[in-house]
Amino acid sequence: MKKNMGNADRIIRTVIAIIVAALYFSGTVTGTIGLVLLILAGVFVLTSLVSFCPLYTLFGINTCPVKKS
């Protein structure tokens, strides 16, 4: 897997995941929507850790900075 996520993208995804988890575990977001958001938050954390997003590959997006050689 080639990295396709930059640092800003990774930080934003992690912050969103933390906010969603806090809302879910505080009881603000519950039910089916809460579970879907919690799973999405887990996907955000996972993709942030590996710096790879499969959807970016499908759409040809790359937020990783270009290395000068």
Secondary structure, DSSP 8 states (H G I E B T S, - for coil): ------HHHHHHHHHHHHHHHHHHHTTSS-HHHHHHHHHHHHHHHHHHHHT--HHHHHHT---S-----
